[in-house]
Each structure stands twice: as structure tokens, then as C-alpha cells.
Amino acid sequence: MIARRDTLAQALTDIEAGGLGAVSTVIVSRGWWDSVSAREQDRYRERAERAGVQLHADDAMSAHFVEVRGGDSEPSLSTEHPT
């Protein structure tokens, strides 16, 4: 399963509410991630950890959406790295 959400906050809220099913990873744009303060990054990491999902940033991904991945999807792309 691969889905998109407009923001990381929206993706995490949907995951926390159980609205996305079995999610394993949320991928954001590296450029966007690097523009977020260290404090906000920590809060996002904590939410992802509590929700039981990995948080990755992708060097080649657009900042216009986040990708939510679950199930038996393909392995991570070479441009995708844990945050």
C-alpha cells in the first residue's frame, strides 16, 4: 500500500487515528525536512515512534506531499534515508 497526504502532520494524524491501516514508513522531502527546526523534527520523530512507523526523508521527493507506505511494498529508494 502506498498513499499520499499533503503534510507529515496529516499523515501522522491519520495513522494515529487508524485511518490508514498497516503503515510501516512515512517518507518526506529531504529539503522540507531540513527546513524544519530541530525541535519540530524531534516532535515528528516521537509521534512516528509512538505510532510504530519509520520516518524517512528522500532527496528526490517533492515537498508538495508525503508518502505513506505499508505492507509488502518495495525496498527503500537509494535517495531515501532514515531521519
WOPEJO-V398831 format. One record per residue. N is the residue number from 0. RES is the residue in three letters. D_FIRST is the distance of its C-alpha to the first C-alpha in Angstrom with 2 decimals. Layout:
n={N | N}
res={RES | RES}
d_first={D_FIRST | D_FIRST}
This chain:
n={0 | 1 | 2 | 3 | 4 | 5 | 6 | 7 | 8 | 9 | 10 | 11 | 12 | 13 | 14 | 15 | 16 | 17 | 18 | 19 | 20 | 21 | 22 | 23 | 24 | 25 | 26 | 27 | 28 | 29 | 30 | 31 | 32 | 33 | 34 | 35 | 36 | 37 | 38 | 39 | 40 | 41 | 42 | 43 | 44 | 45 | 46 | 47 | 48 | 49 | 50 | 51 | 52 | 53 | 54 | 55 | 56 | 57 | 58 | 59 | 60 | 61 | 62 | 63 | 64 | 65 | 66 | 67 | 68 | 69 | 70 | 71 | 72 | 73 | 74 | 75 | 76 | 77 | 78 | 79 | 80 | 81 | 82}
res={MET | ILE | ALA | ARG | ARG | ASP | THR | LEU | ALA | GLN | ALA | LEU | THR | ASP | ILE | GLU | ALA | GLY | GLY | LEU | GLY | ALA | VAL | SER | THR | VAL | ILE | VAL | SER | ARG | GLY | TRP | TRP | ASP | SER | VAL | SER | ALA | ARG | GLU | GLN | ASP | ARG | TYR | ARG | GLU | ARG | ALA | GLU | ARG | ALA | GLY | VAL | GLN | LEU | HIS | ALA | ASP | ASP | ALA | MET | SER | ALA | HIS | PHE | VAL | GLU | VAL | ARG | GLY | GLY | ASP | SER | GLU | PRO | SER | LEU | SER | THR | GLU | HIS | PRO | THR}
d_first={0.00 | 3.77 | 6.61 | 10.30 | 13.25 | 16.88 | 17.92 | 17.17 | 19.26 | 17.27 | 13.92 | 15.84 | 17.60 | 14.58 | 13.30 | 16.93 | 17.32 | 14.49 | 12.98 | 9.33 | 9.14 | 8.54 | 8.13 | 9.80 | 10.59 | 11.70 | 13.28 | 16.40 | 19.13 | 21.83 | 24.51 | 23.41 | 23.05 | 26.51 | 27.99 | 27.10 | 29.93 | 29.85 | 30.20 | 27.13 | 25.13 | 26.35 | 25.38 | 21.77 | 21.68 | 23.24 | 20.78 | 17.79 | 19.80 | 20.68 | 17.10 | 16.33 | 14.00 | 15.01 | 16.10 | 16.36 | 18.31 | 18.06 | 21.44 | 20.32 | 17.93 | 19.39 | 20.52 | 19.65 | 16.12 | 13.81 | 10.26 | 7.98 | 5.74 | 5.13 | 5.91 | 7.65 | 6.60 | 9.88 | 12.63 | 13.74 | 15.69 | 19.46 | 19.72 | 17.43 | 19.35 | 19.37 | 21.32}
